[in-house]
Amino acid sequence: MKKKTSLFPALLLCLTMMASAGCGNQGKDQTTGTKKTEEGKGQKQTDVFKFSASVPDFGLSPKDTLVQKEWQKRMENHMGMKLDIDWERIPWNDYREKEKIVLASAQYPDVFTSSDYDNVLDYGHQGMLLEVSQYFDNAPNYMKFVNSTPDAKYQIYDESGKSYGFQDGFANNRDIEGAQSQSTVAYRFDIFKENNMKIPETLEEFHEAAKTLKKKYPDTYPINISDKGFQIHKGFLNTFHTKDGIYWNGKEYVFGPAEKSYKEMLEYIHTLYQEKLLDPEFLTDDNDRATEKAVTGRVFMLPSMWAGMANHYNRNAEDKKMEWGLAMLPENPKYGTPWKLMSTLPGKSLQQRFNIVISAKTKHPEWLVKIIDYQYSDEMIELMDWGIEGKTYQVSKDGKKEFLPEIMSSDDPAQELGKLGVSSSQVCRSGIVFTPQDFEANIAQLPTEPWYHDGKFLDNQYWIATHEYGGKESVAPFDRAPVLIFSQEENDKIDNIMTPVNSYVGESRTKFILGDTSLDQWDKYLKELEKMGDYPSILKMYNDKFRERDKK
């Protein structure tokens, strides 16, 4: 949860920008539509709007691509003037650090991407960034997103009802509440089929399957991690309906590592470790090592898996008969349907972290607002995320868009779409980033993977499958948490108290799983937690903030 906010990617401005962009383009003839003749007289020849824009680059530059050129053409038609844009494109891996330097310098381009909402607030309050909300009456496309975003009053605006950026848009027109990560288990389907074993649907069945595999393959450890970022407990958190830190449980804010369900989760994982069902190298394996074990037959069950990784394993397996597949998390009957993480919001919505911001010193803010707003229109979203009909996509007989067969049959469809400037490729983003993402376009690029559900082996797409098989009850409550606004002083207090607390939680979790600390010491652990920091006072702050908010 953001401290100003709630939960949502895992998607850049350098010092050289200062020289090329200036402070809000001061010194440039940005206005006008006025060009000087050779005699030096000011005569109106043609309307030209000059401005500077700094945006992140995601691997492939949109410059001169099909979509970027069409973006320019449509935008000029929309504005009724030519656009002379001084683009500065910075690699995404460098962007956020360089952005900090530029913000501190006060030498801003006219319009640029911000990767940190706290910066938007800080520099907006200092008068460095334009208060864009004063122009919202003239931003009809953006306001459709604002008006359909849950908790918009608290997510879009600050305490004074002001907004300093255009937030990252997401269009989910089919209301698919699929999950983005950590919401499935991966199994060696071929091994389960070969041994006539059932794919587990409960925690008990998961445990029994691991014991059976250990007996049949005694030189292996059936369970391991799939990715360094997926610590072994991550998937199990969702099955036990808890979380690593402070979270919204649907009724109030609670601290997961102090919950009974968290202890039960640790007991379960400790049992897997104690019975040698869990690879003892789960703490040290990096991504490459975990993949190596997966594709060489040294592991059969992975409690958390990214979309696309099952296919990745199958493509890279030594044994071409190897089949990794996915299933929803095993259920704990005590808690019901396991939660899934990062479920997409239905309809049009905004996400708070990334913003398009405008320098407070730019000469024609109303023109920039009009340009940015047009990016939130249905026609521009279609252009940026789908491209041009007949050149990048086609419409099927049932009215659904689909990318052209020659693109989808290539070795890497995303790269092919990126070369054309299609933003949904994620490797190239046209326009002034971040532009709204069309979920349909994201899904259209996602290949199917082997799945198991309701007693059947089948193929499905990750987002679609987690939506259909999980149902609404699988949406984690903290993915729909109320947005809270904290002052800088409150944020500092949260950081000062929770940093040592969270560090102690991580250390203790490992010791409990390995058995270095007995779970009989749980009460002692809880007392020690409070000695590390007064986390109950932070919980009270969250819940008081929520109650105060609802009174307004």
C-alpha positions, -999 to +999 in steps of 0.1 A: +000+000+000+013+034-008+014+057+020-009+081+003-028+052-012-034+016-019-017-012-036-001-015-079+042-034-126+061-037-117+064+006-155+136+086-161+150+126-167+187+136-169+208+166-164+213+171-201+176+178-202+183+210-183+203+224-211+180+213-239+147+219-223+153+249-201+129+259-173+095+254-188+110+262-222+118+297-212+137+315-240+119+296-267+091+309-289+067+284-276+034+302-282+027+311-311+017+306-342+039+335-350+070+331-371+093+360-380+098+368-417+133+374-431+127+412-427+121+405-389+085+415-390+060+394-370+035+380-394+011+351-388+021+324-412+011+291-396+002+279-361+030+260-345+031+250-309+067+243-296+072+225-264+096+200-247+086+166-235+106+141-214+094+105-213+108+071-204+121+047-231+113+010-227+138-005-251+125+004-285+121+041-294+088+052-308+105+078-330+093+075-366+072+044-359+038+039-375+019+047-344+040+077-333+036+093-367-001+087-366-002+101-331+014+133-343-010+135-373-041+130-352-029+153-324-022+181-348-057+177-363-072+177-328-053+209-318-057+227-351-020+235-353+014+220-360+033+205-331+071+210-328+080+187-299+115+185-285+114+149-273+138+137-246+136+099-242+155+083-212+159+046-206+135+034-180+162+018-159+178+052-155+147+074-155+136+075-119+170+084-105+176+111-131+141+124-125+150+132-089+180+153-101+158+173-126+131+179-100+156+192-075+172+214-102+138+232-110+149+231-147+119+213-161+107+204-196+072+216-203+056+182-199+072+150-185+065+117-168+067+114-130+074+079-116+066+088-079+033+102-067+049+116-036+071+137-058+040+150-077+025+161-044+057+176-030+067+196-060+031+205-068+026+220-033+058+240-038+043+255-069+068+239-093+042+217-110+010+229-126-022+224-106-039+206-135-073+202-117-081+238-125-084+227-161-104+195-155-136+212-169-118+212-203-105+176-199-136+155-207-118+123-217-096+122-185-127+130-164-143+098-176-115+079-160-116+101-128-154+096-124-152+058-128-122+053-105-131+040-070-122+064-042-114+091-068-119+119-042-089+106-023-068+091-050-069+119-076-069+149-053-049+160-023-063+173+010-072+206-006-090+191-035-062+198-059-044+176-084-010+180-100-008+152-125-027+131-150-026+096-135-018+063-153-050+051-170-063+016-175-093+005-196-108-028-188-139-028-209-148-065-203-145-061-166-120-089-163-107-090-127-078-113-135-046-113-114-012-102-125+011-123-102+015-147-073-019-162-078-012-196-091+008-228-084+029-244-111+030-282-113+048-307-135+017-319-153+035-347-171+048-362-138+014-360-122-002-376-152+025-403-154+020-412-118-018-410-119-018-382-093-044-356-088-035-319-091-039-306-056-069-284-048-065-281-010-035-276+013-038-311+025-037-325-010-007-303-018+012-317+012+002-353+003+013-348-033+047-336-022+052-366+001+042-390-027+067-373-051+094-375-025+089-412-022+090-417-059+119-394-065+139-395-033+169-376-047+147-345-054+130-319-033+095-316-048+089-279-038+110-248-044+107-211-054+103-200-091+118-166-087+140-147-062+111-122-058+087-150-049+098-160-014+084-193-005+057-179+017+043-155-008+017-178-024+008-193+009-001-159+023-030-158+000-042-192+010-041-183+047-057-149+040-030-127+054-002-104+043+034-095+052+026-060+066-003-036+073-032-043+051-070-038+046-089-070+054-122-057+041-133-042+074-103-026+090-065-023+087-046-051+105-010-062+108-005-096+091+026-109+108+008-107+142-023-126+130-030-162+140-033-171+103+002-159+097+014-183+124-005-211+108+011-204+075+046-206+090+037-239+107+026-253+074+058-242+056+080-254+085+064-289+081+073-290+044+108-280+053+112-304+082+099-333+060+125-325+033+098-316+008+110-281+004+144-275-012+167-263+015+183-238-010+150-219-013+166-190+006+196-187-017+185-198-051+184-169-076+162-167-107+186-186-129+192-213-104+155-218-098+148-220-136+177-245-140+161-268-114+127-264-130+138-274-165+161-302-154+136-322-134+147-313-099+115-298-087+078-305-094+057-279-074+062-241-073+038-222-050+040-189-070+044-183-107+044-153-131+023-154-162+043-168-191+068-188-169+052-222-175+057-217-213+092-204-206+101-236-187+085-258-213+105-241-241+138-245-223+133-280-209+159-306-216+132-332-219+108-320-246+080-341-230+082-320-199+050-301-193+047-273-167+012-261-161-007-238-137-036-241-113-052-218-088-038-218-053-048-247-031-076-239-007-075-239+030-110-249+040-107-227+071-104-195+051-121-204+018-112-193-017-075-182-018-069-146-026-052-135-058-030-104-061-032-073-082-066-080-097-075-056-124-102-030-117-133-032-139-141-004-164-119+027-167-097+035-138-066+054-128-035+042-109-017+067-087+020+061-089+028+072-125+017+107-137+021+130-166+029+164-151+033+199-165+058+226-155+041+254-137+062+278-158+050+265-192+035+293-213+004+275-226-007+250-200-042+249-215-028+235-248-008+208-230-039+198-210-058+195-243-031+173-258-028+151-227-066+148-224-069+136-260-047+106-251-074+094-228-100+094-256-112+060-269-098+067-304-063+075-292-063+046-268-072+023-297-044+038-318-017+036-292-026+001-279-038-016-311-022+005-339-040+008-372-066-016-386-052-036-414-016-028-405-013-041-370-047-056-361-079-068-377-115-072-365-129-108-364-164-117-375-176-116-339-164-080-336-133-086-315-100-070-324-070-093-328-034-086-338-025-097-374-015-134-377+019-125-391+026-106-359+013-132-335+031-160-353+065-143-350+091-155-324+084-124-303+050-107-310+058-079-285+090-070-303+072-069-336+045-047-322+071-025-305+088-019-338+055-004-350+052+018-319+023-002-303+023+008-266+006-024-253+037-042-264+053-028-232+087-025-250+078+007-268+053+034-258+042+061-281+029+095-272+035+113-239+040+084-215+021+070-196-008+067-219-038+045-209-035+008-214-063-012-231-065-045-212-080-062-243-048-054-262-027-068-234-047-100-233-046-103-271-008-107-269-007-132-241-003-168-253-022-196-236-005-219-211-014-253-198-039-251-170-058-274-147-092-266-133-122-285-120-107-319-129-097-310-164-064-302-182-068-273-207-052-242-221-060-207-210-045-172-206-033-161-172-055-131-168-086-148-182-081-180-162-075-162-128-107-142-135-128-172-145-115-198-120-110-175-090-142-155-092-150-123-074-144-139-040-107-144-049-101-107-052-078-097-023-095-071-001-063-050+000-065-047-038-097-027-032-085-009-001-098+026+007-073+053-003-058+071+027-039+104+026-011+109+051+009+141+058+047+141+055+050+140+092+027+110+094+047+092+066+079+098+085+064+084+117+052+053+098+087+048+083+105+053+115+084+028+134+077+001+107+111-002+092+127-020+123+094-039+128+093-052+093+130-061+094+124-082+125+094-099+109+116-110+080+143-123+102+118-142+124+099-157+095+130-174+083+139-187+117+104-201+122+104-219+088+139-234+094+130-244+130+158-222+145+130-206+165+102-228+177+067-217+170+060-223+207+078-190+211+051-171+191+039-151+221+074-141+229+078-130+192+047-109+194+060-091+225+093-085+208+075-071+178+061-043+199+096-037+214+109-032+179+083-005+173+049+006+183+031-008+153-003-008+171-001+030+171+004+029+134-025+006+129-046+030+150-034+059+127-046+040+097-080+031+111-086+065+126-077+080+092-102+057+076-130+066+100-123+103+097-124+100+060-158+084+060-172+112+081-164+138+055 
